[in-house]
Amino acid sequence: MQRNFFALLSGGIFGLGLLISGMVDTLKVQGWLDVFGNWDPTLAFVMGGAILPMAVAWQVAARRKRSVLGYAFPEAPKREVGPNLVIGSVLFGMGWALAGLCPGPAIASISFGGTGGLVFLLAMLAGMLIAPAVRARIDGTTAPVESPRTKMDIRALTPTYAVSPQIMLEDLPAIKAAGFTTVIDNRPDAEIPASLHAAHMRAAAEALGLEFVENQVISGGLTAENVEKQAATLAAAKGPVFAYCASGNRCSIVWALVNAGKRPTDELINVPAQYGYNLEHLRAQIEARAKG
């Protein structure tokens, strides 16, 4: 109840800010984007007013383990610029320029946007529904061509926890033979072919007597629930745990956050680094969680 109240309060403040700043005025937004015509620079103050407090908020969050309400903070945004970011930004900008609305203002103006606002909102929701499939297609067409695997790559972070890039159904017997008792799927279904979705992996794993846990971590969108579920799975496991995602990086990040305060921060960063997983940018977050 407390969390819902503050979510309502925050949403109300955010919506009020959109109304006061003019972000729901399509003509003002289009004027801001019309840099080669009748340019209206006033929304620069809105952008700056949003960026500055958010930058401070990230610095504060980096020094804390949990929010004031007791919830873990989301994973910091990634800094890599890839095809998804570029294509998504271009499409977002085009839609914003054409309609003069983006998601937040579209919802804030739903009560007075008329038919046009409603059509925009419905089209936006439809775009969100198809976005995972489009992203998976982009990932598939831009991924480097890899040579066929000769064997599965098990990367042990501890004697009882190992991570791995995406596995195949035929890898499960080898995982069982290696002594693992639990398999954690940290990769969302939207990123992979249907034949490797969690339902198929679960059926094959359980047929071998393996415990299978689905804890899908969205790239750049790690949640407190992800960390808590991974921790609960590790605590309940009857033997060594095997986790996989696209490369093993997300599995390593969740492991590091689960073990913050239980193992030295240097160890939580250096062990994954042996396999090419750079968690140095999470040092402050790990240390904050360790301090509680």
Buried (B, 14 or more C-beta within 10 A) or exposed (E): EEEEEEEEEEEEEEBEBBEEBBBBBBEBBBBBBEEEEEEBEEBEEBEEEBEEEEEEEEEEBBEBBBBEEEEBBBBBEEEEEEEBEEBBEEEEEEBBEEBBBBBBBBBBBBEEBEEEBEEBBEEBEEEEEEBBEBBBEBBEEEEEEEEEEEEBBBBBBEEBBBBBBBBEEEBBEEBBEEEBBBBBBBBBBBBBEEEBBBEBBBEBBEEEEBBBBBBBBBBBEBBBEBBBBBBEBBEEBEEBBBBBBBBBBBBBBBBBBBBBBEBEBEBBBEBBEEBEBEBEBBBBBBBBBBEE
